[in-house]
Amino acid sequence: MASKTCSPSNKLRFLLGMVLFLLINMTTAQLSSTFYSTTCPKAVATIKSAVNSAVSNEARMGASLLRLHFHDCFVNASRLFFSFNEFHLHVCNDEIYILEFGYYYYYKRYKTKNGCDGSILLDDTANMTGEKTAVPNSNSTRGFEVIDTIKSQVESLCPGVVSCADIVAVAARDSVVALGGPSWTVLLGRRDSTTASLSAANSNIPAPTLNLSGLITAFSNKGFTAKEMVALSGSHTIGQARCTSFRTRIYNETNIDSTFATSLRANCPSTGGDNSLSPLDATSSTSFDNAYFKNLQGQKGLLHSDQQLFSGGSTDSQVNAYSSNLGSFTTDFANAMVKMGNLSPLTGTSGQIRTNCRKTN
């Protein structure tokens, strides 16, 4: 129930459309594709050049930088869902309550930090355990050195201007393009968080063991439709995964091509070898295409969560659509990436512009 410190003067009444408009725009209004056009005009080109160099040296780095952005944005980014035509909105101590028919029918805190804010880049300190050692990230997320290099180059051009969060967002886009995928307009102006959350990283980032219903829920909690979830999952057309994340699938599951499973077992024993790598897309792991979806049709999804997208469920038709139409997939993927990049960014005077992406100023 509401805090006793909330006074009647804090009660506001809004029409549904107005509230949704305000809540959506208060996190994106200060983002702009031309944010650095005068303060650091060479920033975007500098990021692109560094990413191209890194991906040229190691194609897998493209997938790593894309994943870094995803794991940054998904932590603690949340939104509110309303299903009323008219309601009372109570605001108190940064918490929002919905009152209908005299009862507190719905409650959720609206978080305005720790979305796409570079929190994943922070190293642990004596007073904070960051996100790098969270289960989805430990011995898994990489590309931090590339971000460090880019930050150093940008700082030499425009000290204290370009955020680490924006660097990660632009690097993700440029990585996809470098591997033959689509481009999209990255809105800029994010600021960097001054903290990170191990527990939030553990609970917010979808696990490779999730069933379809769990995947739909995890993405819905961030405002994505099931179709957008399938499109974003198509990022697994590039990159690799560790044995520990798919061992159970290749030894215990039945909805997997037997020849495919046997080939994977050679590099992923039933015990040990946790960090042995296999491509998420066995067909073309360094090309951003739609082969991932064709693999799912042949029961060759590497992760349990991958194959769940095509296993007799509600998303089968979308997998079929993307498998037969590359343009449809890349368009939907690009649009979903823009949406993901706008998850709860810090803007204005919130947060800071870190000088070193690994630590606060």
Secondary structure as UniProt FT lines:
FT   TURN            4..5
FT   HELIX           8..10
FT   STRAND          11..15
FT   HELIX           16..28
FT   TURN            29..30
FT   TURN            33..39
FT   TURN            41..42
FT   HELIX           43..57
FT   HELIX           60..73
FT   STRAND          86..92
FT   TURN            93..94
FT   STRAND          95..100
FT   TURN            101..102
FT   STRAND          103..108
FT   HELIX           119..121
FT   TURN            126..127
FT   TURN            132..133
FT   TURN            135..140
FT   HELIX           144..157
FT   TURN            159..161
FT   HELIX           164..178
FT   TURN            179..180
FT   STRAND          191..192
FT   HELIX           198..204
FT   TURN            208..209
FT   HELIX           212..220
FT   TURN            221..223
FT   HELIX           226..233
FT   HELIX           234..237
FT   STRAND          240..242
FT   HELIX           243..252
FT   HELIX           258..265
FT   TURN            266..267
FT   TURN            274..275
FT   STRAND          277..279
FT   TURN            285..286
FT   HELIX           291..297
FT   TURN            298..299
FT   HELIX           304..307
FT   HELIX           308..310
FT   TURN            314..315
FT   HELIX           316..324
FT   HELIX           326..341
FT   TURN            348..349
FT   TURN            357..358
//
